[in-house]
Amino acid sequence: MSSPAKTLRHLALVAALASLGAGAAEATDGWGYELADEIMSPFCPGRALAECPSPQAEDLRRWILDQEASGVSREAVEAELYAAWGDGLLQSPRASGVGLLAYAVPAAAVAVGGGVLLTLLRRKREPAAAAAADPASPLDPDLERQLDEELSDRDQE
């Protein structure tokens, strides 16, 4: 069995380790890491800054974290980054100006396509509905004569 003093030391050790883990989590919860995940890398096309393995990207990530640590606002850092590299840092185009076309064109294409599909389906259904409404439409005379002959042949059998 363990002594009460040994149990208290174990609890103190667990508490100390937990507080160290909490401090490490707080260090990685700042906006600097979020920003690096949200912007594209100017050094690795098609990759977020956080995923880019280049040394320049590492320097830029470090610069962002240094700005955060020195108390500079996220908005100021973003403004400086966009001033240096432009909208190429965005993961998706802005929903204003020409960038609005990236959202409006697909939405318009879906709407037009849906309208065309609806029109085609209605046209296809109309002739079928008309035929179902008038089942006693006259038959071709030759077809009617052939049908009468076959029916009379069956009756004779």
VMD Tcl script that builds the backbone (N, CA, C; Angstrom):
set m [mol new atoms 471]
animate dup $m
set s [atomselect $m all]
$s set {name element resname resid chain x y z} {
  {N N MET 1 A 0.832 -1.177 0.000}
  {CA C MET 1 A 0.000 0.000 0.000}
  {C C MET 1 A 0.873 1.235 0.000}
  {N N SER 2 A 0.365 2.275 -0.614}
  {CA C SER 2 A 1.147 3.496 -0.685}
  {C C SER 2 A 0.792 4.399 0.485}
  {N N SER 3 A 1.752 5.159 0.877}
  {CA C SER 3 A 1.543 6.064 2.013}
  {C C SER 3 A 0.814 7.318 1.539}
  {N N PRO 4 A 0.153 8.053 2.474}
  {CA C PRO 4 A -0.530 9.279 2.094}
  {C C PRO 4 A 0.416 10.314 1.497}
  {N N ALA 5 A 1.636 10.377 1.966}
  {CA C ALA 5 A 2.603 11.346 1.439}
  {C C ALA 5 A 2.935 11.007 -0.013}
  {N N LYS 6 A 3.086 9.708 -0.290}
  {CA C LYS 6 A 3.400 9.283 -1.664}
  {C C LYS 6 A 2.223 9.591 -2.591}
  {N N THR 7 A 1.013 9.389 -2.126}
  {CA C THR 7 A -0.179 9.683 -2.914}
  {C C THR 7 A -0.270 11.176 -3.197}
  {N N LEU 8 A 0.011 11.996 -2.208}
  {CA C LEU 8 A -0.012 13.446 -2.404}
  {C C LEU 8 A 1.040 13.875 -3.422}
  {N N ARG 9 A 2.235 13.249 -3.369}
  {CA C ARG 9 A 3.271 13.584 -4.360}
  {C C ARG 9 A 2.820 13.209 -5.766}
  {N N HIS 10 A 2.166 12.060 -5.887}
  {CA C HIS 10 A 1.663 11.640 -7.208}
  {C C HIS 10 A 0.611 12.616 -7.721}
  {N N LEU 11 A -0.295 13.031 -6.847}
  {CA C LEU 11 A -1.324 13.993 -7.239}
  {C C LEU 11 A -0.710 15.334 -7.629}
  {N N ALA 12 A 0.315 15.764 -6.889}
  {CA C ALA 12 A 0.987 17.025 -7.207}
  {C C ALA 12 A 1.689 16.923 -8.562}
  {N N LEU 13 A 2.286 15.776 -8.831}
  {CA C LEU 13 A 2.963 15.571 -10.116}
  {C C LEU 13 A 1.957 15.590 -11.265}
  {N N VAL 14 A 0.812 14.936 -11.070}
  {CA C VAL 14 A -0.229 14.923 -12.102}
  {C C VAL 14 A -0.748 16.337 -12.338}
  {N N ALA 15 A -0.968 17.094 -11.269}
  {CA C ALA 15 A -1.454 18.470 -11.402}
  {C C ALA 15 A -0.434 19.334 -12.134}
  {N N ALA 16 A 0.839 19.155 -11.816}
  {CA C ALA 16 A 1.886 19.940 -12.482}
  {C C ALA 16 A 1.940 19.611 -13.967}
  {N N LEU 17 A 1.854 18.332 -14.306}
  {CA C LEU 17 A 1.860 17.942 -15.725}
  {C C LEU 17 A 0.633 18.473 -16.442}
  {N N ALA 18 A -0.506 18.457 -15.787}
  {CA C ALA 18 A -1.724 18.975 -16.408}
  {C C ALA 18 A -1.613 20.472 -16.659}
  {N N SER 19 A -1.023 21.200 -15.722}
  {CA C SER 19 A -0.879 22.647 -15.926}
  {C C SER 19 A 0.118 22.944 -17.036}
  {N N LEU 20 A 1.156 22.119 -17.169}
  {CA C LEU 20 A 2.097 22.299 -18.287}
  {C C LEU 20 A 1.391 22.057 -19.614}
  {N N GLY 21 A 0.554 21.024 -19.675}
  {CA C GLY 21 A -0.200 20.731 -20.894}
  {C C GLY 21 A -1.159 21.854 -21.230}
  {N N ALA 22 A -1.800 22.440 -20.227}
  {CA C ALA 22 A -2.722 23.551 -20.460}
  {C C ALA 22 A -1.974 24.762 -20.972}
  {N N GLY 23 A -0.784 25.020 -20.450}
  {CA C GLY 23 A 0.029 26.144 -20.925}
  {C C GLY 23 A 0.447 25.956 -22.364}
  {N N ALA 24 A 0.774 24.726 -22.745}
  {CA C ALA 24 A 1.154 24.457 -24.136}
  {C C ALA 24 A -0.047 24.634 -25.059}
  {N N ALA 25 A -1.234 24.226 -24.596}
  {CA C ALA 25 A -2.435 24.393 -25.425}
  {C C ALA 25 A -2.739 25.869 -25.614}
  {N N GLU 26 A -2.546 26.685 -24.571}
  {CA C GLU 26 A -2.801 28.114 -24.703}
  {C C GLU 26 A -1.832 28.747 -25.689}
  {N N ALA 27 A -0.607 28.244 -25.742}
  {CA C ALA 27 A 0.389 28.819 -26.641}
  {C C ALA 27 A 0.039 28.561 -28.108}
  {N N THR 28 A -0.686 27.476 -28.381}
  {CA C THR 28 A -1.031 27.158 -29.769}
  {C C THR 28 A -2.448 27.576 -30.135}
  {N N ASP 29 A -3.186 28.192 -29.207}
  {CA C ASP 29 A -4.571 28.558 -29.477}
  {C C ASP 29 A -4.722 29.975 -30.004}
  {N N GLY 30 A -3.630 30.692 -30.245}
  {CA C GLY 30 A -3.718 32.076 -30.699}
  {C C GLY 30 A -4.116 32.179 -32.152}
  {N N TRP 31 A -4.378 33.425 -32.577}
  {CA C TRP 31 A -4.819 33.656 -33.948}
  {C C TRP 31 A -3.710 33.461 -34.962}
  {N N GLY 32 A -2.467 33.458 -34.534}
  {CA C GLY 32 A -1.356 33.280 -35.473}
  {C C GLY 32 A -1.404 31.939 -36.184}
  {N N TYR 33 A -1.683 30.884 -35.438}
  {CA C TYR 33 A -1.782 29.553 -36.041}
  {C C TYR 33 A -3.033 29.456 -36.921}
  {N N GLU 34 A -4.133 30.057 -36.465}
  {CA C GLU 34 A -5.358 30.053 -37.269}
  {C C GLU 34 A -5.138 30.781 -38.592}
  {N N LEU 35 A -4.456 31.926 -38.530}
  {CA C LEU 35 A -4.208 32.707 -39.740}
  {C C LEU 35 A -3.353 31.912 -40.728}
  {N N ALA 36 A -2.343 31.226 -40.221}
  {CA C ALA 36 A -1.487 30.420 -41.102}
  {C C ALA 36 A -2.272 29.289 -41.761}
  {N N ASP 37 A -3.315 28.799 -41.088}
  {CA C ASP 37 A -4.172 27.762 -41.679}
  {C C ASP 37 A -5.147 28.338 -42.695}
  {N N GLU 38 A -5.508 29.616 -42.532}
  {CA C GLU 38 A -6.559 30.205 -43.358}
  {C C GLU 38 A -6.053 30.889 -44.626}
  {N N ILE 39 A -4.779 31.210 -44.700}
  {CA C ILE 39 A -4.288 31.887 -45.900}
  {C C ILE 39 A -3.448 30.931 -46.734}
  {N N MET 40 A -3.408 31.209 -48.023}
  {CA C MET 40 A -2.607 30.403 -48.939}
  {C C MET 40 A -1.161 30.874 -48.890}
  {N N SER 41 A -0.264 29.958 -49.148}
  {CA C SER 41 A 1.151 30.301 -49.126}
  {C C SER 41 A 1.555 30.995 -50.426}
  {N N PRO 42 A 2.277 32.106 -50.327}
  {CA C PRO 42 A 2.784 32.734 -51.550}
  {C C PRO 42 A 3.988 31.975 -52.117}
  {N N PHE 43 A 4.480 30.980 -51.374}
  {CA C PHE 43 A 5.676 30.247 -51.776}
  {C C PHE 43 A 5.379 28.844 -52.295}
  {N N CYS 44 A 4.244 28.278 -51.932}
  {CA C CYS 44 A 3.835 26.944 -52.378}
  {C C CYS 44 A 2.440 27.055 -52.982}
  {N N PRO 45 A 2.309 27.220 -54.283}
  {CA C PRO 45 A 0.992 27.376 -54.907}
  {C C PRO 45 A 0.058 26.206 -54.570}
  {N N GLY 46 A -1.159 26.548 -54.196}
  {CA C GLY 46 A -2.160 25.534 -53.905}
  {C C GLY 46 A -2.114 24.979 -52.497}
  {N N ARG 47 A -1.255 25.505 -51.647}
  {CA C ARG 47 A -1.150 25.021 -50.272}
  {C C ARG 47 A -1.387 26.157 -49.291}
  {N N ALA 48 A -1.951 25.798 -48.142}
  {CA C ALA 48 A -2.088 26.777 -47.070}
  {C C ALA 48 A -0.698 27.074 -46.516}
  {N N LEU 49 A -0.535 28.239 -45.947}
  {CA C LEU 49 A 0.765 28.628 -45.387}
  {C C LEU 49 A 1.220 27.632 -44.333}
  {N N ALA 50 A 0.284 27.111 -43.534}
  {CA C ALA 50 A 0.638 26.162 -42.475}
  {C C ALA 50 A 1.176 24.847 -43.041}
  {N N GLU 51 A 0.832 24.511 -44.276}
  {CA C GLU 51 A 1.243 23.237 -44.880}
  {C C GLU 51 A 2.468 23.356 -45.774}
  {N N CYS 52 A 2.908 24.566 -46.074}
  {CA C CYS 52 A 4.015 24.776 -47.005}
  {C C CYS 52 A 5.344 24.446 -46.333}
  {N N PRO 53 A 6.151 23.562 -46.940}
  {CA C PRO 53 A 7.410 23.163 -46.318}
  {C C PRO 53 A 8.600 24.090 -46.624}
  {N N SER 54 A 8.419 25.127 -47.397}
  {CA C SER 54 A 9.561 25.954 -47.795}
  {C C SER 54 A 10.092 26.785 -46.625}
  {N N PRO 55 A 11.371 27.107 -46.642}
  {CA C PRO 55 A 11.956 27.931 -45.570}
  {C C PRO 55 A 11.337 29.334 -45.513}
  {N N GLN 56 A 10.967 29.876 -46.670}
  {CA C GLN 56 A 10.335 31.197 -46.677}
  {C C GLN 56 A 8.988 31.149 -45.961}
  {N N ALA 57 A 8.246 30.062 -46.140}
  {CA C ALA 57 A 6.962 29.916 -45.456}
  {C C ALA 57 A 7.174 29.802 -43.955}
  {N N GLU 58 A 8.207 29.089 -43.554}
  {CA C GLU 58 A 8.520 28.983 -42.118}
  {C C GLU 58 A 8.842 30.361 -41.550}
  {N N ASP 59 A 9.606 31.155 -42.302}
  {CA C ASP 59 A 9.922 32.521 -41.851}
  {C C ASP 59 A 8.662 33.365 -41.734}
  {N N LEU 60 A 7.741 33.227 -42.686}
  {CA C LEU 60 A 6.502 33.998 -42.647}
  {C C LEU 60 A 5.617 33.559 -41.478}
  {N N ARG 61 A 5.541 32.247 -41.234}
  {CA C ARG 61 A 4.770 31.763 -40.081}
  {C C ARG 61 A 5.365 32.302 -38.786}
  {N N ARG 62 A 6.688 32.271 -38.685}
  {CA C ARG 62 A 7.364 32.791 -37.487}
  {C C ARG 62 A 7.086 34.292 -37.343}
  {N N TRP 63 A 7.107 35.033 -38.448}
  {CA C TRP 63 A 6.833 36.469 -38.400}
  {C C TRP 63 A 5.417 36.729 -37.887}
  {N N ILE 64 A 4.439 35.928 -38.362}
  {CA C ILE 64 A 3.055 36.083 -37.908}
  {C C ILE 64 A 2.966 35.849 -36.405}
  {N N LEU 65 A 3.609 34.774 -35.926}
  {CA C LEU 65 A 3.575 34.476 -34.493}
  {C C LEU 65 A 4.272 35.559 -33.680}
  {N N ASP 66 A 5.354 36.127 -34.205}
  {CA C ASP 66 A 6.044 37.228 -33.514}
  {C C ASP 66 A 5.147 38.456 -33.441}
  {N N GLN 67 A 4.402 38.731 -34.515}
  {CA C GLN 67 A 3.483 39.867 -34.511}
  {C C GLN 67 A 2.388 39.655 -33.465}
  {N N GLU 68 A 1.879 38.444 -33.390}
  {CA C GLU 68 A 0.852 38.133 -32.393}
  {C C GLU 68 A 1.407 38.306 -30.983}
  {N N ALA 69 A 2.615 37.779 -30.750}
  {CA C ALA 69 A 3.227 37.862 -29.418}
  {C C ALA 69 A 3.513 39.311 -29.011}
  {N N SER 70 A 3.804 40.165 -29.989}
  {CA C SER 70 A 4.105 41.561 -29.656}
  {C C SER 70 A 2.839 42.413 -29.519}
  {N N GLY 71 A 1.659 41.806 -29.698}
  {CA C GLY 71 A 0.410 42.514 -29.462}
  {C C GLY 71 A -0.203 43.180 -30.669}
  {N N VAL 72 A 0.326 42.939 -31.858}
  {CA C VAL 72 A -0.248 43.509 -33.075}
  {C C VAL 72 A -1.569 42.788 -33.348}
  {N N SER 73 A -2.572 43.506 -33.788}
  {CA C SER 73 A -3.874 42.889 -34.040}
  {C C SER 73 A -3.833 42.012 -35.285}
  {N N ARG 74 A -4.710 41.037 -35.298}
  {CA C ARG 74 A -4.807 40.138 -36.452}
  {C C ARG 74 A -5.146 40.921 -37.709}
  {N N GLU 75 A -6.053 41.890 -37.586}
  {CA C GLU 75 A -6.478 42.671 -38.741}
  {C C GLU 75 A -5.300 43.436 -39.342}
  {N N ALA 76 A -4.433 43.979 -38.490}
  {CA C ALA 76 A -3.270 44.719 -38.985}
  {C C ALA 76 A -2.306 43.794 -39.708}
  {N N VAL 77 A -2.108 42.595 -39.162}
  {CA C VAL 77 A -1.214 41.622 -39.802}
  {C C VAL 77 A -1.797 41.179 -41.137}
  {N N GLU 78 A -3.110 40.900 -41.171}
  {CA C GLU 78 A -3.751 40.505 -42.426}
  {C C GLU 78 A -3.624 41.611 -43.467}
  {N N ALA 79 A -3.839 42.860 -43.040}
  {CA C ALA 79 A -3.737 43.989 -43.972}
  {C C ALA 79 A -2.331 44.074 -44.550}
  {N N GLU 80 A -1.330 43.858 -43.719}
  {CA C GLU 80 A 0.050 43.916 -44.201}
  {C C GLU 80 A 0.350 42.767 -45.158}
  {N N LEU 81 A -0.155 41.584 -44.854}
  {CA C LEU 81 A 0.064 40.434 -45.735}
  {C C LEU 81 A -0.618 40.639 -47.093}
  {N N TYR 82 A -1.871 41.133 -47.078}
  {CA C TYR 82 A -2.588 41.356 -48.342}
  {C C TYR 82 A -1.960 42.498 -49.135}
  {N N ALA 83 A -1.381 43.474 -48.438}
  {CA C ALA 83 A -0.694 44.562 -49.145}
  {C C ALA 83 A 0.558 44.025 -49.839}
  {N N ALA 84 A 1.219 43.056 -49.217}
  {CA C ALA 84 A 2.450 42.511 -49.784}
  {C C ALA 84 A 2.179 41.491 -50.889}
  {N N TRP 85 A 1.173 40.605 -50.702}
  {CA C TRP 85 A 0.962 39.517 -51.660}
  {C C TRP 85 A -0.393 39.544 -52.351}
  {N N GLY 86 A -1.271 40.414 -51.980}
  {CA C GLY 86 A -2.555 40.547 -52.670}
  {C C GLY 86 A -3.546 39.457 -52.318}
  {N N ASP 87 A -4.604 39.377 -53.135}
  {CA C ASP 87 A -5.679 38.426 -52.890}
  {C C ASP 87 A -5.297 36.991 -53.204}
  {N N GLY 88 A -4.100 36.757 -53.675}
  {CA C GLY 88 A -3.620 35.390 -53.903}
  {C C GLY 88 A -3.518 34.603 -52.608}
  {N N LEU 89 A -3.551 35.292 -51.475}
  {CA C LEU 89 A -3.504 34.619 -50.179}
  {C C LEU 89 A -4.859 34.051 -49.775}
  {N N LEU 90 A -5.920 34.481 -50.452}
  {CA C LEU 90 A -7.264 34.026 -50.109}
  {C C LEU 90 A -7.475 32.592 -50.584}
  {N N GLN 91 A -8.161 31.797 -49.768}
  {CA C GLN 91 A -8.489 30.428 -50.174}
  {C C GLN 91 A -9.695 30.390 -51.094}
  {N N SER 92 A -10.505 31.432 -51.072}
  {CA C SER 92 A -11.636 31.556 -51.990}
  {C C SER 92 A -11.772 33.033 -52.340}
  {N N PRO 93 A -12.309 33.328 -53.509}
  {CA C PRO 93 A -12.391 34.735 -53.923}
  {C C PRO 93 A -13.329 35.541 -53.045}
  {N N ARG 94 A -13.073 36.838 -52.968}
  {CA C ARG 94 A -13.949 37.727 -52.211}
  {C C ARG 94 A -15.314 37.778 -52.896}
  {N N ALA 95 A -16.350 37.915 -52.108}
  {CA C ALA 95 A -17.719 37.975 -52.648}
  {C C ALA 95 A -18.077 39.421 -52.973}
  {N N SER 96 A -17.201 40.076 -53.720}
  {CA C SER 96 A -17.462 41.446 -54.155}
  {C C SER 96 A -16.684 41.680 -55.441}
  {N N GLY 97 A -17.124 42.631 -56.228}
  {CA C GLY 97 A -16.439 42.953 -57.478}
  {C C GLY 97 A -16.431 41.774 -58.427}
  {N N VAL 98 A -15.281 41.568 -59.073}
  {CA C VAL 98 A -15.144 40.471 -60.035}
  {C C VAL 98 A -15.221 39.123 -59.330}
  {N N GLY 99 A -14.762 39.046 -58.070}
  {CA C GLY 99 A -14.821 37.798 -57.316}
  {C C GLY 99 A -16.243 37.303 -57.114}
  {N N LEU 100 A -17.206 38.205 -57.182}
  {CA C LEU 100 A -18.607 37.822 -57.033}
  {C C LEU 100 A -19.049 36.893 -58.161}
  {N N LEU 101 A -18.405 37.001 -59.316}
  {CA C LEU 101 A -18.740 36.120 -60.437}
  {C C LEU 101 A -18.489 34.654 -60.096}
  {N N ALA 102 A -17.501 34.391 -59.244}
  {CA C ALA 102 A -17.202 33.010 -58.862}
  {C C ALA 102 A -18.368 32.378 -58.117}
  {N N TYR 103 A -19.211 33.184 -57.526}
  {CA C TYR 103 A -20.380 32.670 -56.820}
  {C C TYR 103 A -21.639 32.794 -57.669}
  {N N ALA 104 A -21.752 33.866 -58.445}
  {CA C ALA 104 A -22.975 34.135 -59.198}
  {C C ALA 104 A -23.102 33.233 -60.425}
  {N N VAL 105 A -22.014 32.992 -61.142}
  {CA C VAL 105 A -22.087 32.200 -62.381}
  {C C VAL 105 A -22.535 30.764 -62.103}
  {N N PRO 106 A -21.945 30.051 -61.144}
  {CA C PRO 106 A -22.448 28.689 -60.891}
  {C C PRO 106 A -23.904 28.670 -60.417}
  {N N ALA 107 A -24.291 29.641 -59.593}
  {CA C ALA 107 A -25.677 29.687 -59.128}
  {C C ALA 107 A -26.626 29.921 -60.305}
  {N N ALA 108 A -26.254 30.810 -61.218}
  {CA C ALA 108 A -27.089 31.076 -62.393}
  {C C ALA 108 A -27.147 29.847 -63.301}
  {N N ALA 109 A -26.020 29.152 -63.455}
  {CA C ALA 109 A -26.001 27.958 -64.299}
  {C C ALA 109 A -26.909 26.868 -63.726}
  {N N VAL 110 A -26.906 26.705 -62.425}
  {CA C VAL 110 A -27.782 25.708 -61.802}
  {C C VAL 110 A -29.249 26.102 -61.993}
  {N N ALA 111 A -29.550 27.380 -61.834}
  {CA C ALA 111 A -30.933 27.843 -62.000}
  {C C ALA 111 A -31.403 27.648 -63.441}
  {N N VAL 112 A -30.580 28.018 -64.416}
  {CA C VAL 112 A -30.958 27.862 -65.826}
  {C C VAL 112 A -31.090 26.381 -66.166}
  {N N GLY 113 A -30.147 25.567 -65.713}
  {CA C GLY 113 A -30.215 24.125 -65.976}
  {C C GLY 113 A -31.463 23.498 -65.385}
  {N N GLY 114 A -31.819 23.913 -64.164}
  {CA C GLY 114 A -33.041 23.407 -63.541}
  {C C GLY 114 A -34.275 23.807 -64.325}
  {N N GLY 115 A -34.296 25.039 -64.822}
  {CA C GLY 115 A -35.433 25.496 -65.627}
  {C C GLY 115 A -35.562 24.719 -66.919}
  {N N VAL 116 A -34.436 24.473 -67.595}
  {CA C VAL 116 A -34.454 23.704 -68.849}
  {C C VAL 116 A -34.926 22.279 -68.579}
  {N N LEU 117 A -34.423 21.674 -67.515}
  {CA C LEU 117 A -34.821 20.306 -67.178}
  {C C LEU 117 A -36.310 20.236 -66.853}
  {N N LEU 118 A -36.799 21.191 -66.108}
  {CA C LEU 118 A -38.224 21.224 -65.764}
  {C C LEU 118 A -39.080 21.373 -67.024}
  {N N THR 119 A -38.669 22.232 -67.952}
  {CA C THR 119 A -39.405 22.430 -69.205}
  {C C THR 119 A -39.430 21.142 -70.030}
  {N N LEU 120 A -38.286 20.475 -70.139}
  {CA C LEU 120 A -38.232 19.231 -70.906}
  {C C LEU 120 A -39.092 18.140 -70.290}
  {N N LEU 121 A -39.079 18.058 -68.969}
  {CA C LEU 121 A -39.902 17.041 -68.311}
  {C C LEU 121 A -41.391 17.323 -68.492}
  {N N ARG 122 A -41.784 18.579 -68.469}
  {CA C ARG 122 A -43.199 18.920 -68.679}
  {C C ARG 122 A -43.630 18.599 -70.103}
  {N N ARG 123 A -42.764 18.899 -71.077}
  {CA C ARG 123 A -43.109 18.617 -72.481}
  {C C ARG 123 A -43.231 17.127 -72.716}
  {N N LYS 124 A -42.380 16.352 -72.066}
  {CA C LYS 124 A -42.425 14.906 -72.253}
  {C C LYS 124 A -43.689 14.330 -71.626}
  {N N ARG 125 A -44.156 14.927 -70.552}
  {CA C ARG 125 A -45.332 14.426 -69.855}
  {C C ARG 125 A -46.627 14.815 -70.560}
  {N N GLU 126 A -46.674 15.909 -71.264}
  {CA C GLU 126 A -47.902 16.390 -71.903}
  {C C GLU 126 A -48.467 15.423 -72.946}
  {N N PRO 127 A -47.667 14.892 -73.877}
  {CA C PRO 127 A -48.248 13.949 -74.850}
  {C C PRO 127 A -48.759 12.672 -74.188}
  {N N ALA 128 A -48.083 12.202 -73.171}
  {CA C ALA 128 A -48.531 10.990 -72.483}
  {C C ALA 128 A -49.850 11.258 -71.770}
  {N N ALA 129 A -49.985 12.430 -71.186}
  {CA C ALA 129 A -51.233 12.776 -70.502}
  {C C ALA 129 A -52.370 12.916 -71.516}
  {N N ALA 130 A -52.091 13.465 -72.683}
  {CA C ALA 130 A -53.126 13.623 -73.719}
  {C C ALA 130 A -53.582 12.270 -74.233}
  {N N ALA 131 A -52.673 11.339 -74.417}
  {CA C ALA 131 A -53.036 10.002 -74.898}
  {C C ALA 131 A -53.835 9.257 -73.842}
  {N N ALA 132 A -53.505 9.433 -72.597}
  {CA C ALA 132 A -54.249 8.759 -71.530}
  {C C ALA 132 A -55.644 9.347 -71.395}
  {N N ALA 133 A -55.813 10.609 -71.687}
  {CA C ALA 133 A -57.125 11.255 -71.562}
  {C C ALA 133 A -58.073 10.827 -72.679}
  {N N ASP 134 A -57.569 10.421 -73.854}
  {CA C ASP 134 A -58.400 10.045 -74.997}
  {C C ASP 134 A -58.054 8.630 -75.442}
  {N N PRO 135 A -58.516 7.614 -74.693}
  {CA C PRO 135 A -58.149 6.239 -75.049}
  {C C PRO 135 A -58.879 5.725 -76.289}
  {N N ALA 136 A -59.971 6.352 -76.721}
  {CA C ALA 136 A -60.735 5.866 -77.865}
  {C C ALA 136 A -60.302 6.564 -79.153}
  {N N SER 137 A -59.036 6.832 -79.284}
  {CA C SER 137 A -58.579 7.480 -80.511}
  {C C SER 137 A -58.719 6.493 -81.669}
  {N N PRO 138 A -59.059 6.956 -82.856}
  {CA C PRO 138 A -59.285 6.060 -83.995}
  {C C PRO 138 A -57.992 5.362 -84.421}
  {N N LEU 139 A -58.143 4.090 -84.781}
  {CA C LEU 139 A -57.001 3.303 -85.243}
  {C C LEU 139 A -56.827 3.481 -86.751}
  {N N ASP 140 A -55.667 3.165 -87.180}
  {CA C ASP 140 A -55.379 3.146 -88.613}
  {C C ASP 140 A -56.305 2.089 -89.240}
  {N N PRO 141 A -56.960 2.367 -90.371}
  {CA C PRO 141 A -57.918 1.404 -90.969}
  {C C PRO 141 A -57.267 0.063 -91.298}
  {N N ASP 142 A -56.050 0.058 -91.788}
  {CA C ASP 142 A -55.393 -1.219 -92.103}
  {C C ASP 142 A -55.141 -2.016 -90.828}
  {N N LEU 143 A -54.723 -1.327 -89.781}
  {CA C LEU 143 A -54.462 -1.995 -88.510}
  {C C LEU 143 A -55.758 -2.534 -87.910}
  {N N GLU 144 A -56.843 -1.803 -88.067}
  {CA C GLU 144 A -58.132 -2.241 -87.550}
  {C C GLU 144 A -58.628 -3.469 -88.316}
  {N N ARG 145 A -58.434 -3.498 -89.637}
  {CA C ARG 145 A -58.835 -4.646 -90.452}
  {C C ARG 145 A -58.015 -5.880 -90.058}
  {N N GLN 146 A -56.719 -5.710 -89.863}
  {CA C GLN 146 A -55.848 -6.824 -89.490}
  {C C GLN 146 A -56.248 -7.363 -88.121}
  {N N LEU 147 A -56.590 -6.502 -87.203}
  {CA C LEU 147 A -57.017 -6.918 -85.869}
  {C C LEU 147 A -58.324 -7.707 -85.939}
  {N N ASP 148 A -59.250 -7.245 -86.755}
  {CA C ASP 148 A -60.527 -7.955 -86.915}
  {C C ASP 148 A -60.314 -9.340 -87.490}
  {N N GLU 149 A -59.403 -9.480 -88.464}
  {CA C GLU 149 A -59.130 -10.786 -89.069}
  {C C GLU 149 A -58.533 -11.740 -88.043}
  {N N GLU 150 A -57.600 -11.256 -87.243}
  {CA C GLU 150 A -56.969 -12.132 -86.248}
  {C C GLU 150 A -57.961 -12.551 -85.169}
  {N N LEU 151 A -58.822 -11.641 -84.777}
  {CA C LEU 151 A -59.826 -11.986 -83.777}
  {C C LEU 151 A -60.837 -13.005 -84.319}
  {N N SER 152 A -61.200 -12.855 -85.599}
  {CA C SER 152 A -62.138 -13.821 -86.184}
  {C C SER 152 A -61.464 -15.194 -86.343}
  {N N ASP 153 A -60.174 -15.223 -86.677}
  {CA C ASP 153 A -59.438 -16.506 -86.767}
  {C C ASP 153 A -59.398 -17.187 -85.393}
  {N N ARG 154 A -59.284 -16.467 -84.355}
  {CA C ARG 154 A -59.227 -17.047 -83.017}
  {C C ARG 154 A -60.604 -17.590 -82.619}
  {N N ASP 155 A -61.600 -16.874 -83.000}
  {CA C ASP 155 A -62.950 -17.334 -82.658}
  {C C ASP 155 A -63.269 -18.659 -83.369}
  {N N GLN 156 A -62.722 -18.887 -84.539}
  {CA C GLN 156 A -62.992 -20.095 -85.308}
  {C C GLN 156 A -62.228 -21.286 -84.746}
  {N N GLU 157 A -61.189 -21.044 -83.998}
  {CA C GLU 157 A -60.390 -22.159 -83.474}
  {C C GLU 157 A -61.023 -22.856 -82.343}
}
mol reanalyze $m
mol bondsrecalc $m
mol representation Tube
mol addrep $m
